[in-house]
Amino acid sequence: MKTVKKFTDSFSANVAKGMLESNGIKAAILGEHIPLVTGVLNTDLLSIELVVNDEDYSEASRLLAADSRAE
């Protein structure tokens, strides 16, 4: 698994995950619930990582880059 992008909020991470999955790329989010477990409120100290299989990394990076240009 490779980290394809890091986020500071779980909403954005989940939107990106949904976009990848709608394009046939399996993705997972790591660190999404750490603030709830640790009680940390400052999410700047944490990162939420969107990970994909190694073989999907290039395509996932391309899709996320194209999606960010559309915003």
N, C-alpha and C positions, 0 to 999 in steps of 0.2 A: 504494500500500500504506500502511496505517495500523497503528500499534502499538496493539493492543487491550488488552494487559496486559504487565507486566514481571515477571520472576521472578528469584530468586537461585539456583535449582537447575533442572537440565534435566529431572529426573523430573516435577516439577509442570508445567513447560511442556509436556511431551509428553502428559501426562494431559489438560490443557486443549485441546491441539491435537486429540487424538483425539475429545474430546467435540464440538468444533466440527465436525470432519469427519463425525462420525456424524449430525450435523444438517444436512449438505449445504453446509457453509461451508469453502472451501479456506483453509488456514492454513499458515504457515511459521514456523520458529523461526530467529531471528538471534542470533548470539553464543554459541551453545551450545558450541562447541569452542574458544573463545578461551583458557580456562585451559590447555588441553592444548598449544596452539601457543605461548603466551607463557610458560608455566611459572608463572603466577600461581596461588597456592593460595587466596588470600583472595577468595572470590567476592563479598564485600560490595563490592568495588571495581568489579565488573562487573555488567552486567545482561543477562539473556537476554530477548529480546523476542519476543512472539507477535504476528505481523502477519497482517492479512487484507486483502482487496481493499476499496477505499474504499466500494463499494456494500454490502458486508456488515458494515461496522463497527457500525452500530446494533444489528443482530440479534445479532452476536457479543458485544457488550457486554451485552446483555440476557441471553443464555444464560449467560455467565460469572457475571453477578451472581446469577442464579437458582441456579446450581450452587454458588456460595459460601455461599448461605443454607442449602443443604441439608446442608452439612458439620457 
